């Protein structure tokens, strides 16, 4: 009888109400590492810096090999502008891969057999140009020298930010040429451009950077 009663009691015990379905958890936001945060900050800074210096933005000029025309930064394609900004950011973060110490070049002789120009392939010339412009922007943003380019004239900005101060495009050979000597065109001399990051590190390491551009040049000439 007790067994039957227990069985009946157990059988008629009220069931627990069903559990409420759990609310789905909110997806966790990805945690940003310090490197990612720094990269985003540097990217914002370079955007604001270029936008805030329209004279320099217009001075940043690339001689296009597709049509031989000059295009300033505001007229660049999006990927070209991103290339410059990313190079600036990588230099600020110390992760810039750098350019070859001795770039692969060819030489072109004139009719007398003398050196007329040292020639770079279009892609290599583009990489050098972007590196030089990016290095100039980094030096300005980081205040690595006591002076700045805000008061520079158009001719002075040309030397820093225009690709024709490094080389000229020759459609007949599809090369960017460093002219040794020319009566009309811009004369670059015989020295090929080096990696601007290594060049600046050399100047800084040997304390050649003075209080003014002139003092810096004088220190370097004294060393030579």
KOLROGU-360119 format. One line per 10 residues: number of its first residue (from 1); their letters; for each residue x, y, z of C-alpha. Coordinates in steps of 0.05 Angstrom, whole numbers, always signed. Layout:
# residues N
NUM = a = X,Y,Z; ... $
This chain:
# residues 224
1 = xxxxxxxxxx = +0,+0,+0; +57,+48,+18; +91,+31,-47; +28,+46,-86; +18,+112,-49; +90,+133,-62; +84,+114,-135; +20,+154,-141; +50,+213,-104; +109,+213,-150 $
11 = xxxxxxxxxx = +65,+207,-211; +21,+266,-193; +77,+313,-170; +69,+379,-208; +120,+390,-263; +167,+449,-262; +149,+504,-311; +192,+504,-373; +254,+547,-371; +251,+612,-410 $
21 = xxxxxxxxxx = +294,+611,-472; +360,+646,-461; +370,+712,-494; +423,+709,-548; +488,+739,-525; +510,+803,-558; +570,+791,-604; +634,+812,-571; +669,+871,-603; +738,+854,-628 $
31 = xxxxxxxxxx = +791,+878,-581; +838,+927,-614; +911,+917,-600; +956,+977,-584; +988,+970,-653; +920,+974,-688; +901,+1035,-646; +966,+1070,-663; +958,+1054,-737; +888,+1083,-738 $
41 = xxxxxxxxxx = +912,+1145,-701; +969,+1156,-750; +922,+1145,-809; +875,+1199,-783; +933,+1246,-772; +961,+1240,-842; +891,+1251,-872; +881,+1314,-830; +952,+1338,-844; +946,+1333,-920 $
51 = xxxxxxxxxx = +876,+1363,-919; +900,+1419,-875; +958,+1437,-922; +926,+1449,-990; +989,+1481,-1018; +1029,+1419,-1003; +973,+1373,-1028; +976,+1409,-1095; +1052,+1407,-1095; +1052,+1331,-1088 $
61 = xxxxxxxxxx = +1055,+1316,-1162; +1068,+1253,-1202; +1086,+1252,-1276; +1039,+1198,-1303; +1070,+1148,-1352; +1002,+1132,-1383; +995,+1201,-1414; +1058,+1239,-1394; +1016,+1289,-1355; +1027,+1317,-1286 $
71 = xxxxxxxxxx = +975,+1300,-1233; +973,+1331,-1164; +950,+1292,-1103; +877,+1315,-1104; +872,+1286,-1175; +902,+1218,-1157; +861,+1155,-1157; +838,+1129,-1089; +888,+1072,-1089; +945,+1121,-1103 $
81 = xxxxxxxxxx = +925,+1166,-1045; +918,+1105,-1000; +988,+1082,-1021; +1018,+1148,-997; +979,+1149,-932; +996,+1076,-916; +1070,+1089,-930; +1069,+1148,-882; +1035,+1106,-828; +1084,+1048,-837 $
91 = xxxxxxxxxx = +1143,+1096,-830; +1113,+1126,-767; +1105,+1056,-738; +1175,+1034,-758; +1150,+977,-802; +1167,+1006,-870; +1202,+953,-911; +1246,+1003,-947; +1275,+1008,-1016; +1335,+971,-1044 $
101 = xxxxxxxxxx = +1402,+1003,-1026; +1424,+996,-1099; +1363,+1001,-1145; +1364,+963,-1211; +1375,+1016,-1264; +1398,+1022,-1336; +1440,+1076,-1368; +1429,+1114,-1432; +1486,+1144,-1472; +1484,+1203,-1519 $
111 = xxxxxxxxxx = +1511,+1203,-1591; +1581,+1219,-1565; +1580,+1158,-1520; +1575,+1198,-1456; +1525,+1183,-1401; +1461,+1221,-1414; +1414,+1191,-1362; +1404,+1137,-1311; +1337,+1103,-1322; +1286,+1071,-1275 $
121 = xxxxxxxxxx = +1227,+1027,-1292; +1159,+1060,-1280; +1140,+1018,-1220; +1207,+1028,-1186; +1204,+1103,-1199; +1135,+1105,-1168; +1159,+1069,-1105; +1217,+1118,-1097; +1173,+1178,-1107; +1122,+1154,-1056 $
131 = xxxxxxxxxx = +1177,+1140,-1006; +1208,+1209,-1013; +1141,+1245,-1005; +1121,+1201,-946; +1188,+1213,-911; +1179,+1289,-919; +1110,+1285,-889; +1134,+1241,-831; +1190,+1290,-814; +1139,+1346,-813 $
141 = xxxxxxxxxx = +1087,+1309,-771; +1137,+1282,-721; +1176,+1347,-717; +1242,+1312,-728; +1275,+1376,-751; +1271,+1446,-720; +1242,+1478,-783; +1180,+1464,-825; +1156,+1472,-896; +1096,+1517,-883 $
151 = xxxxxxxxxx = +1133,+1579,-908; +1166,+1545,-967; +1158,+1576,-1036; +1129,+1538,-1095; +1200,+1525,-1122; +1222,+1497,-1055; +1160,+1452,-1050; +1175,+1428,-1121; +1242,+1399,-1097; +1208,+1360,-1041 $
161 = xxxxxxxxxx = +1143,+1337,-1071; +1146,+1337,-1147; +1169,+1273,-1182; +1205,+1315,-1236; +1255,+1336,-1183; +1276,+1263,-1181; +1268,+1240,-1253; +1232,+1256,-1318; +1189,+1208,-1358; +1212,+1189,-1428 $
171 = xxxxxxxxxx = +1156,+1157,-1468; +1202,+1130,-1523; +1236,+1083,-1473; +1180,+1080,-1421; +1229,+1099,-1366; +1238,+1152,-1314; +1305,+1185,-1327; +1355,+1218,-1281; +1386,+1268,-1328; +1460,+1279,-1318 $
181 = xxxxxxxxxx = +1462,+1344,-1357; +1414,+1382,-1400; +1411,+1452,-1428; +1335,+1460,-1420; +1305,+1406,-1376; +1315,+1397,-1302; +1386,+1370,-1288; +1389,+1317,-1234; +1463,+1301,-1237; +1491,+1230,-1235 $
191 = xxxxxxxxxx = +1468,+1207,-1166; +1410,+1158,-1163; +1360,+1169,-1106; +1371,+1124,-1045; +1323,+1099,-992; +1301,+1164,-956; +1290,+1127,-890; +1362,+1101,-889; +1387,+1169,-911; +1351,+1206,-854 $
201 = xxxxxxxxxx = +1375,+1154,-804; +1446,+1165,-827; +1440,+1241,-820; +1408,+1234,-751; +1457,+1182,-726; +1517,+1224,-745; +1486,+1288,-717; +1486,+1324,-784; +1417,+1355,-773; +1426,+1426,-750 $
211 = xxxxxxxxxx = +1379,+1482,-730; +1368,+1504,-802; +1372,+1471,-871; +1435,+1511,-886; +1469,+1488,-822; +1451,+1416,-839; +1482,+1423,-909; +1545,+1455,-880; +1554,+1398,-830; +1547,+1347,-885 $
221 = xxxx = +1597,+1384,-929; +1646,+1388,-872; +1641,+1313,-863; +1652,+1301,-937 $
